[in-house]
Amino acid sequence: MPVQSGRREAILEIVERVREIESNCGVTRESLKQVKRVLVQFAMNVDWFTDEEFPPIKTESSETSCFYRLAEDEETHRFALYVQSARAPVNLPPHNHDTWAVIAGIRGDEVNRFYERTPNGICQSGCYTVRKGTGVAMLPDDIHSIHIADETPVVNFHMYGLGLEYLYNREYFDYQEKKWKIFPVYDNIRDAMNI
Ligand SMILES: [Fe+2]
């Protein structure tokens, strides 16, 4: 990947701002709203996150998404910031994150459905489409599912309180068996720590 002037410094500054928000305000709906605002604003720098540098998944591939790691604390793996590149069809089942999570749109439409737990499983409580200029923020126990149907590839920021490879206790709801299961650790992550 070519190095674009100012981008690495900007990424580190964003992570620092998020770190300050968490340090000053903890992990709450309000603090995560602040994190979302920071990332949504940063996502407007579309020239820094082009398809050339973060290629969409090829249609002939069996994969539908991958993550490019932009930043993550070295020893604690905290404050993990990724560019996610995805293409239809994506239908990720309802899941939590076991850490806070924020998504901010760069290109394309990603439908997020939100759920509440019920005695028999889950019940949808909301729906929001993440696209450029918008985002969603979730506490560790919040539940969402992700859906991509449009042909236009989706590119988003995803930021987590802890790196994806270290989220061992994420749960997802298996509709067929009607029960919660442990979400396999996501590891299709490409290094972009030096862009
Ligand atoms: Fe998620």
Residues whose N, C-alpha, C, O or C-beta is under 5 A from the ligand:
A	BS01	LIG	none
